Amino acid sequence: MGSPERLPHDGRPAPVEQPEDDRGQGVNQLGVKSVTPSTALPVAALDQLRAALGDAHVCIRPEDLDRSSRCTIPWQSRCAAVVFPGNRDDVSAVLKIAAAHGLKVWPFSGGRNWGYGTTLAPEDGVVVMLLQRMNRILEVNDELAYAVLEPGVTYAQLNAHLKANGHRLWADCIDGTSQGSVVGNALDRGLGQTPYGDHFGNLCGLEVVLPTGEIVRLGGTDEGPKTWHLHKWGVGPYLEGLFTQSNFGVVTQAGVWLMPEPEAHASYVFELHDERHLPQVIDAFRRLALQGVVTTKLHMINDFVSLTVVMQRIEQQRPDGAPLSAGEIAELRQRYGVAPMTCAGGLYGTRAQVRLQRRILKRAIGRYGRLLFVSDSMLAVLERVLGQAWRKPWLRALVEKLAGSSLQVLDSAPHVHRLLQGVPTDYFVKHAYYRHRRRRPDTAIDPGRDGCGVIWFAPVLPFTSAAMLPFMAQARRRFEEFGLDYWVAVLVLNPRAVTCLMNILYDKDEADEARRAAALYDALVGDMRAAGYAQYRAGLLAWPRLFDDAPALLALNRRIKSALDPCGILAPGRYGVS
């Protein structure tokens, strides 16, 4: 059992170099007015917050407010203060002070929810509460395969802790930032890679601070029970779901189920070269998922997704903001060795089970494209060869010819393989910089800080080609209508449903492009609702219309909100509930 671990934090965001510009001031790309720090807190409230948290953990400097008033979506609001509680009692104190002074508090675990809202609120003048200092790993139980975490624990921190302390356990992670919050992503019902990729589904036993400042342990008594992090449902009404995608409370501790390290593991990549076979491939994967052969949160990406990881638009020297044409996409596919659609997943179990799963996969989809399996030993050889190929042109030419892919594309293989073992990476966040006007950084990747334009659209569809393909074709037409590149990644939510995750990449410094991106998002949401679907996860731009077709559900949510938050101080408007 591991000992509690806390990372150092001085109460402020790490300093970053920013380009000299006026983002966060004046009028943004959509004509939405942003305010200046004149939206100040009452002096008495500020004094009480400083007394409760310490001066270092209450930030009102313009540069601090600016950092917490940025996102990748075409929206701008400016907060009045940023506070950094260090424990649950600090969280309780902040909420009580807010209630006394009529302040609005918006809590965020790590503030890296790029493309959905990051640390923005729908209104100016709120108090942003970042839980980064609450980063203790309170327990790791090897026998029952779970950990107990505070919301500031990141994927990188948890993975490093498990490795350093010899725990033969894997923590599922996202393919976004390694600095994302494990608990925060789960509370937004995020999705990962492995059989444990349903992050909220593998959360068990929550400690919550209500808007009134009361502290409640869900699923058991105040001192337990001993099965608090083992039995998800507890006894009586099940309440943990109320605190996901909501504004009903602040989660300050949670149990997270971990995956025991299997005897054998292999990652696989399937490249579909003829899109006419896509219906057969989709339906074959569904059958395999229902049979328990495909247990990971399979990712299926189109060619443009692959290209955004290995290149930027500025490399094309295009004088305008037009999307890539079909001919240009075909030429880039040839240059980089990218398939029209690529799937990635993992196999786990005993050696015999993995061998059997490989045979079943080959029989089910092998005829439709190229299916490649990668083991740990194969990956070690590949990494050595790639390291030499970058330095030796003759070897690079040979490797690219044999592999049918460029070194840039092959470089992603180690990251895919390790993601499927719960090892986080920032590698794939590079896609957010595709339409950025400046070169993306090699390290310290932060699309929100750097002014990238990203909006996530995440509709849930039945896991059938009959449902998915018409919807995706309509979405492609919408991207073309608004002059933006079509980016789609199909993620398996469960054997019966997928999300056709779409990424609207745009130049945030170009006002017309930002307007078109917002209009595209609105059109996609409209098409989704007309087709009878909903998003699995929604960002700030979608919240005002989230319950337009469900007035009774909205009324119920508001009654719960009123009961738990009588002063209306906690994130009013989040997920459409005020």
Solvent accessible surface area in square Angstrom, and as a share of the most:
residue,aa,sasa,rsa
1,M,158,0.71
2,G,11,0.11
3,S,78,0.50
4,P,82,0.51
5,E,47,0.21
6,R,115,0.42
7,L,74,0.37
8,P,128,0.81
9,H,61,0.27
10,D,100,0.52
11,G,0,0.00
12,R,78,0.29
13,P,27,0.17
14,A,76,0.59
15,P,118,0.74
16,V,46,0.27
17,E,169,0.76
18,Q,56,0.25
19,P,54,0.34
20,E,175,0.79
21,D,66,0.34
22,D,106,0.55
23,R,41,0.15
24,G,6,0.05
25,Q,72,0.32
26,G,43,0.41
27,V,99,0.57
28,N,24,0.12
29,Q,33,0.14
30,L,51,0.26
31,G,51,0.49
32,V,42,0.24
33,K,140,0.59
34,S,3,0.02
35,V,32,0.18
36,T,64,0.37
37,P,50,0.32
38,S,95,0.61
39,T,49,0.28
40,A,77,0.59
41,L,18,0.09
42,P,61,0.39
43,V,113,0.65
44,A,53,0.41
45,A,0,0.00
46,L,21,0.11
47,D,75,0.39
48,Q,78,0.34
49,L,2,0.01
50,R,75,0.28
51,A,91,0.70
52,A,41,0.32
53,L,14,0.07
54,G,30,0.29
55,D,100,0.52
56,A,43,0.33
57,H,28,0.13
58,V,5,0.03
59,C,1,0.01
60,I,64,0.32
61,R,102,0.37
62,P,79,0.50
63,E,79,0.35
64,D,0,0.00
65,L,4,0.02
66,D,23,0.12
67,R,65,0.24
68,S,6,0.04
69,S,1,0.00
70,R,21,0.08
71,C,2,0.01
72,T,0,0.00
73,I,2,0.01
74,P,0,0.00
75,W,60,0.21
76,Q,17,0.08
77,S,5,0.03
78,R,3,0.01
79,C,7,0.04
80,A,7,0.06
81,A,0,0.00
82,V,1,0.00
83,V,0,0.00
84,F,0,0.00
85,P,0,0.00
86,G,5,0.05
87,N,63,0.32
88,R,95,0.35
89,D,88,0.45
90,D,24,0.12
91,V,0,0.00
92,S,9,0.06
93,A,30,0.24
94,V,1,0.01
95,L,0,0.00
96,K,115,0.49
97,I,19,0.10
98,A,1,0.01
99,A,35,0.27
100,A,80,0.62
101,H,54,0.24
102,G,52,0.50
103,L,18,0.09
104,K,64,0.27
105,V,1,0.00
106,W,1,0.00
107,P,30,0.19
108,F,31,0.13
109,S,17,0.11
110,G,16,0.15
111,G,17,0.16
112,R,85,0.31
113,N,44,0.22
114,W,27,0.10
115,G,2,0.02
116,Y,14,0.05
117,G,6,0.06
118,T,11,0.06
119,T,7,0.04
120,L,4,0.02
121,A,3,0.02
122,P,51,0.32
123,E,74,0.33
124,D,44,0.23
125,G,20,0.19
126,V,3,0.01
127,V,1,0.01
128,V,1,0.00
129,M,0,0.00
130,L,7,0.03
131,L,5,0.03
132,Q,47,0.21
133,R,49,0.18
134,M,1,0.00
135,N,7,0.03
136,R,78,0.29
137,I,1,0.01
138,L,39,0.19
139,E,35,0.16
140,V,0,0.00
141,N,24,0.12
142,D,67,0.35
143,E,161,0.72
144,L,95,0.47
145,A,13,0.10
146,Y,18,0.07
147,A,0,0.00
148,V,5,0.03
149,L,0,0.00
150,E,6,0.03
151,P,0,0.00
152,G,9,0.09
153,V,0,0.00
154,T,22,0.13
155,Y,5,0.02
156,A,30,0.24
157,Q,9,0.04
158,L,1,0.00
159,N,22,0.11
160,A,57,0.44
161,H,7,0.03
162,L,1,0.00
163,K,109,0.46
164,A,89,0.69
165,N,76,0.39
166,G,59,0.57
167,H,16,0.07
168,R,165,0.60
169,L,7,0.03
170,W,21,0.07
171,A,8,0.06
172,D,15,0.08
173,C,1,0.01
174,I,27,0.14
175,D,52,0.27
176,G,20,0.20
177,T,8,0.04
178,S,12,0.08
179,Q,72,0.32
180,G,6,0.06
181,S,11,0.07
182,V,10,0.06
183,V,0,0.00
184,G,18,0.17
185,N,17,0.09
186,A,2,0.02
187,L,27,0.13
188,D,8,0.04
189,R,96,0.35
190,G,1,0.01
191,L,17,0.08
192,G,0,0.00
193,Q,12,0.05
194,T,1,0.01
195,P,45,0.28
196,Y,58,0.22
197,G,0,0.00
198,D,63,0.33
199,H,15,0.07
200,F,30,0.13
201,G,24,0.23
202,N,22,0.11
203,L,1,0.00
204,C,0,0.00
205,G,1,0.01
206,L,0,0.00
207,E,4,0.02
208,V,0,0.00
209,V,0,0.00
210,L,21,0.10
211,P,3,0.02
212,T,54,0.31
213,G,4,0.04
214,E,99,0.44
215,I,60,0.30
216,V,51,0.29
217,R,66,0.24
218,L,11,0.05
219,G,33,0.32
220,G,29,0.28
221,T,87,0.51
222,D,110,0.57
223,E,163,0.73
224,G,10,0.10
225,P,58,0.37
226,K,201,0.85
227,T,68,0.40
228,W,17,0.06
229,H,16,0.07
230,L,61,0.30
231,H,94,0.42
232,K,19,0.08
233,W,145,0.51
234,G,22,0.21
235,V,139,0.80
236,G,53,0.51
237,P,115,0.73
238,Y,76,0.29
239,L,78,0.39
240,E,4,0.02
241,G,26,0.25
242,L,54,0.27
243,F,16,0.07
244,T,2,0.01
245,Q,22,0.10
246,S,20,0.13
247,N,3,0.02
248,F,8,0.03
249,G,13,0.13
250,V,4,0.02
251,V,6,0.04
252,T,2,0.01
253,Q,23,0.10
254,A,0,0.00
255,G,0,0.00
256,V,15,0.09
257,W,67,0.23
258,L,2,0.01
259,M,13,0.06
260,P,71,0.45
261,E,66,0.30
262,P,26,0.16
263,E,101,0.45
264,A,19,0.15
265,H,21,0.09
266,A,3,0.03
267,S,3,0.02
268,Y,1,0.00
269,V,35,0.20
270,F,0,0.00
271,E,17,0.08
272,L,1,0.01
273,H,106,0.47
274,D,41,0.21
275,E,85,0.38
276,R,190,0.70
277,H,61,0.27
278,L,14,0.07
279,P,45,0.28
280,Q,78,0.35
281,V,1,0.00
282,I,1,0.01
283,D,29,0.15
284,A,5,0.04
285,F,1,0.00
286,R,51,0.19
287,R,119,0.44
288,L,7,0.03
289,A,6,0.05
290,L,88,0.44
291,Q,125,0.56
292,G,44,0.43
293,V,15,0.09
294,V,9,0.05
295,T,59,0.34
296,T,3,0.02
297,K,23,0.10
298,L,4,0.02
299,H,24,0.11
300,M,6,0.03
301,I,40,0.20
302,N,6,0.03
303,D,16,0.08
304,F,4,0.02
305,V,10,0.06
306,S,19,0.12
307,L,0,0.00
308,T,0,0.00
309,V,13,0.08
310,V,21,0.12
311,M,0,0.00
312,Q,3,0.01
313,R,28,0.10
314,I,61,0.31
315,E,69,0.31
316,Q,45,0.20
317,Q,161,0.71
318,R,54,0.20
319,P,139,0.87
320,D,82,0.42
321,G,24,0.23
322,A,40,0.31
323,P,38,0.24
324,L,19,0.09
325,S,58,0.37
326,A,88,0.69
327,G,53,0.51
328,E,61,0.27
329,I,25,0.13
330,A,47,0.37
331,E,84,0.38
332,L,1,0.00
333,R,63,0.23
334,Q,153,0.68
335,R,129,0.47
336,Y,17,0.06
337,G,20,0.19
338,V,15,0.09
339,A,3,0.02
340,P,13,0.08
341,M,7,0.03
342,T,24,0.14
343,C,2,0.01
344,A,23,0.18
345,G,1,0.01
346,G,2,0.02
347,L,1,0.00
348,Y,22,0.08
349,G,17,0.16
350,T,59,0.34
351,R,144,0.52
352,A,59,0.46
353,Q,91,0.40
354,V,11,0.07
355,R,134,0.49
356,L,87,0.43
357,Q,29,0.13
358,R,75,0.27
359,R,132,0.48
360,I,36,0.18
361,L,0,0.00
362,K,105,0.45
363,R,161,0.59
364,A,27,0.21
365,I,0,0.00
366,G,27,0.26
367,R,171,0.63
368,Y,37,0.14
369,G,25,0.24
370,R,78,0.28
371,L,27,0.13
372,L,76,0.38
373,F,15,0.06
374,V,23,0.13
375,S,30,0.20
376,D,82,0.43
377,S,80,0.52
378,M,99,0.44
379,L,6,0.03
380,A,43,0.34
381,V,75,0.43
382,L,44,0.22
383,E,62,0.28
384,R,144,0.52
385,V,52,0.30
386,L,6,0.03
387,G,31,0.30
388,Q,73,0.32
389,A,1,0.00
390,W,107,0.37
391,R,168,0.61
392,K,79,0.34
393,P,110,0.69
394,W,165,0.58
395,L,23,0.12
396,R,74,0.27
397,A,63,0.49
398,L,81,0.40
399,V,17,0.10
400,E,45,0.20
401,K,167,0.71
402,L,136,0.68
403,A,26,0.20
404,G,45,0.43
405,S,7,0.05
406,S,8,0.05
407,L,0,0.00
408,Q,55,0.24
409,V,31,0.18
410,L,28,0.14
411,D,41,0.21
412,S,23,0.15
413,A,25,0.19
414,P,11,0.07
415,H,57,0.25
416,V,28,0.16
417,H,2,0.01
418,R,87,0.32
419,L,6,0.03
420,L,8,0.04
421,Q,26,0.12
422,G,1,0.01
423,V,37,0.21
424,P,19,0.12
425,T,19,0.11
426,D,47,0.24
427,Y,31,0.12
428,F,35,0.15
429,V,8,0.04
430,K,41,0.18
431,H,23,0.10
432,A,6,0.05
433,Y,1,0.00
434,Y,0,0.00
435,R,4,0.02
436,H,13,0.06
437,R,120,0.44
438,R,103,0.38
439,R,161,0.59
440,R,39,0.14
441,P,41,0.26
442,D,140,0.73
443,T,104,0.60
444,A,74,0.57
445,I,16,0.08
446,D,24,0.12
447,P,1,0.01
448,G,5,0.05
449,R,39,0.14
450,D,22,0.11
451,G,3,0.03
452,C,1,0.01
453,G,3,0.03
454,V,4,0.02
455,I,2,0.01
456,W,37,0.13
457,F,0,0.00
458,A,0,0.00
459,P,0,0.00
460,V,41,0.24
461,L,2,0.01
462,P,54,0.34
463,F,6,0.02
464,T,45,0.26
465,S,14,0.09
466,A,85,0.66
467,A,20,0.15
468,M,1,0.00
469,L,43,0.22
470,P,80,0.50
471,F,19,0.08
472,M,15,0.07
473,A,42,0.33
474,Q,57,0.25
475,A,3,0.02
476,R,100,0.36
477,R,131,0.48
478,R,59,0.21
479,F,0,0.00
480,E,109,0.49
481,E,109,0.49
482,F,39,0.16
483,G,18,0.17
484,L,2,0.01
485,D,10,0.05
486,Y,20,0.08
487,W,12,0.04
488,V,1,0.01
489,A,5,0.04
490,V,4,0.02
491,L,12,0.06
492,V,8,0.05
493,L,28,0.14
494,N,64,0.33
495,P,40,0.25
496,R,167,0.61
497,A,18,0.14
498,V,0,0.00
499,T,0,0.00
500,C,0,0.00
501,L,21,0.10
502,M,0,0.00
503,N,0,0.00
504,I,0,0.00
505,L,5,0.02
506,Y,2,0.01
507,D,9,0.05
508,K,18,0.08
509,D,57,0.29
510,E,69,0.31
511,A,42,0.32
512,D,67,0.35
513,E,3,0.01
514,A,0,0.00
515,R,121,0.44
516,R,62,0.23
517,A,0,0.00
518,A,21,0.16
519,A,42,0.33
520,L,0,0.00
521,Y,9,0.03
522,D,74,0.38
523,A,18,0.14
524,L,2,0.01
525,V,11,0.06
526,G,27,0.26
527,D,29,0.15
528,M,9,0.04
529,R,64,0.23
530,A,93,0.72
531,A,55,0.43
532,G,64,0.61
533,Y,59,0.22
534,A,63,0.49
535,Q,27,0.12
536,Y,32,0.12
537,R,24,0.09
538,A,4,0.03
539,G,6,0.05
540,L,7,0.04
541,L,46,0.23
542,A,7,0.05
543,W,19,0.07
544,P,110,0.69
545,R,87,0.32
546,L,60,0.30
547,F,36,0.15
548,D,79,0.41
549,D,106,0.55
550,A,32,0.25
551,P,97,0.61
552,A,83,0.64
553,L,87,0.43
554,L,32,0.16
555,A,47,0.36
556,L,83,0.41
557,N,24,0.12
558,R,119,0.43
559,R,169,0.62
560,I,43,0.22
561,K,4,0.02
562,S,71,0.46
563,A,81,0.63
564,L,43,0.21
565,D,4,0.02
566,P,92,0.58
567,C,79,0.47
568,G,24,0.23
569,I,2,0.01
570,L,1,0.00
571,A,1,0.01
572,P,25,0.16
573,G,16,0.15
574,R,46,0.17
575,Y,13,0.05
576,G,18,0.17
577,V,7,0.04
578,S,78,0.50
